[in-house]
């Protein structure tokens, strides 16, 4: 995406978003990507980036483990693999081993089911493969601490066996020497040490001539001398020589291992990028969770459909203060491409405009946004802004001259894939002349089919928006009674500046207010007053509508409760009827049983004849 001017990046505070993302990244690769975050214009790329961020966000929220544990920063080491004769050290090979382990875990994590559930994350490893030979090559040579194993070569094994024997021999001789010198009272408190790679005894300086050998040095206080005893000189020479042979063999082995691994340099580099990509995606997911961001829909055309969208920085700031943030809901489409926002100062016009701008940049940079997931973002090729004081000291231009230069660029370069933002269009000049010029500029941008948001106090622009296809009015709601901005955008009507209302409420002299009113064109004053009254009527209507909705909900709740009571009563009546029916049935059964018993009694007494 092209930005005009270049300061748009910071004026829309997108640099603060990238700084927050930078803090969530751990490895240098991811931090660099956050620092140089690119705003793209390709739909497929943007959708993939958003999908990956959303999938990782789900992993975090569901507590699902993903195996990118290591923070790996060794691009320099990988570069060494491409240089003939270069040698990596043990700890650097251990880093490469950690990289291979991470990749192995990632490949194992993506079984068939997870590739289906997390296709965005799985896409990262599509173009590479896992090579188990790399870990084996390192493990054959190095232990877990990065030390070359004795078994790395026959030569090294032989050298170290000899070293082991010679050092044991030296230790036994030294123990005898120390015991002897200790009895003679020549040894200092340290007794023994190493100097210049040689094992030495520490004797009192005044006794140094009593010990035959080579003087290697003295302590800072010169009270202690360090001497290599005569009996150990030859053995120390042998050990020194063997240690030198060991270093040469270790160097040869590491050089060979470096050369052997260099054939996998491109694969290792791709692994390094993969681990960095997952760290970067994790950073985006963590930022999304902080902002309560969601995955909106993307369409490959100029279009904005925001539902309950928040300015991310304002949301985070208010969250710390435990204050609510008022969301923005608006549409910019082919029918209404330009939104003209009016209303009182400090009412939220600029914040609304910046919210749309920074969210559009975030989406095209692959970042989830704090808006309802039903929101829909188009893709714009260029973003132009004119916000705040743009006076140019370098070219000795006034604010208005700079404003006109920007407007000239807008008109000459805007098209159907341009998103622009103009704060206080036409300000900085004579109100009548500036307003007329502003109307012409807005008319030209409409002809260019550009999309954008403009804030203004000019009455002629509000009237123009009301009758020009492609432009729609919008107003920031204001509580006139309490003189408080409500920071809520109302689309479809212009807003009043509440100039005289605010003056009256703060207690300014009524005579001064009246004089000011007389200086204003009567039609202008009446229209602003009408806008004022319309806005307040609309707010009252919305309040009453809300109350009516609450009453309807309460009525519905009462109806449900009443129905439950009625149903319960019917159920009770049915139970009573059943009980009565059961009672009658029980009486009849009792009567029949009694009759049966009497008949049997009569038969037994022979009172009735029984037919055979």
C-alpha positions, 0 to 999 in steps of 0.5 A: 500500500502506498502512503501519502504523505510518508508521515501517514504511518505515524500520524495514524499511529500505526508505528505504535501498533508495530511497537506493541507487536515488537514487544510480543516477539522473541527472536530477532527474525520476528522482531525485525518483521514487526519493525518493518511490518509491510501493508500488503494489497494482495487478498490471498496474502492478507487472508493467509496472514489473518488466518494464521494469526487467528489460528494461533490465537485459538491455540493460546486461548484453548491452552493448546501446546505448540512446539516453538519453545526455543528462541533461536537467533543464529543467522550469522552462524548459518551464513558461516556454513556458506563460507569455505573453511569456516568452523562452527564452535560446539555451542553453535552446533548445539543451537543448530541441534535445537533448531532441528529438534524444534522442526522435528516437533513441529512436523510431528505436531501437524498430524492429519487432523491438525493440518485440517484444523489449522491449515494456515499454520500448516502452510508455513511448513508446506515447502520444506521437509525434516531431515533426521541426518542433521541431528545424527551428524551432530550427536555423533560428534558432540555431547549435550554440552557441545563438547567433542566426544572422545569417540569423535575420532580414533586419534582423539580417543588415543590423545585423551587416553594419554592425557588421562594417564599423564595427568594422573601421573602428574597428580601423584607426583604433585601430591608428594611434592606438596606433602614434602614442601608443606612439612618444610613450611614453604607452601603458602595458603593457596598451595598449588595453582595453574599458570601459563597452562602449567601446574605450579606450587605456591610458596612463600616468596622468601622461600622460592630459592629453596624450591628447584624449578621454573618461576612462572610469576608472583602474586600482586602482593609479591608475598607468593611465588609460583614455581613449576617443580623441577620433577614435573617439568618434563611431564608438564611438557608432555601434557602441554604437547598432548593438549595442543594435539587435542586442540588441533584434532578437535578443530579438525573434527569441528571443521569437518562437521561444519563442512558436512553440515554445509550441504544442508545450509539452505534447508537449515536456513528455511528451518530458521525462517519457519521458527521465526515465522511461528514466533512472529505469528505468536506475537500477532496472536498475543497482540490480538488477545490484548486488544480483543481482536477478531478475524473480519472478512476480506473482499477484493474491492473498495469497501468498508463495513465496520461493526462495533470497531474500536481504536486499538490504542484507545481501547488499551488505554481505557482498559488500564483505567477501567473505562469503557470505549465507545465503538464505531459502526459505519459503512463505506460502499459504492453508494456512499463512498465518502462520509462527512462527519460534523459536530462539536470540537472534542466530540470524537470526529478525528478519533473516528477517522483515525480508527478507520484508518489504523484498522484498515492498515492493520488488516492489510498488514495481516493483523486481527482487529478489535471489531465484531467478526461480522465486519468486512474490509476491502483492499485499498492500493493507496491511503492518503491523509491530511490530519493535524497541523501540516505547516511546512517550515522547510518550504516556508509554507503556511498551514493553508498552503500546505493544505492546498498542496495536499489537496492537489495531490489527492485530486491528481492521484486519487482513484477508486482504490484510494482511501483518504482522510481529511481533517477539517477540510477547507480550514485555515482560510477565510470561512466563505472562500475556504468553504467554497474551495472545500466544496470543489475539492470534495466534488472532485474526489467524488468524481474520482470514485475515491473512498474516504472520511472528511471532518468539517464545521462548514455548513455548505459542505453539510448541505452539499453532502445531503444532495450529492450522490456518493457522499453521506452526512454523519454526526458525533452525538452530543449531550446538550444538557450536560455539555458532554460529547457522547463519542458516538457516530450517527450516520445519515444526518449532519451535526451541529457545532453547538457553538451558542449552546456551549457558550450559554451553558458555561455562563457567558454573558447573554448580551455577547452571545446575542450580539454574536448571533446577530452577526451570523447569517440568519439562514445559517443560524436557523439551520444550525439551530435546526440541526441542534434540535434535530439531533436532540430529538433523535437522541430523545427518540432513541432513548424512548425507543430503548425504554420501549424495547426494555418494556417489551422485553419485560412484558415478554418475560411476564408473559412467559412467567404467566404462561408457566403459571397457567401451564402449572395450573392446568397440570394441577387440574389434570392431576386432580381429574386423574386422581378422581378417576383413579379413586372411582376405579379403586372403589369399583375394584373394591366393590367387585372384589367384595361381591366376589368374596360374598358369592364365594361365601354363599357357594361354600355355604351351599346356598346356591346350586353349582352346575357341573 
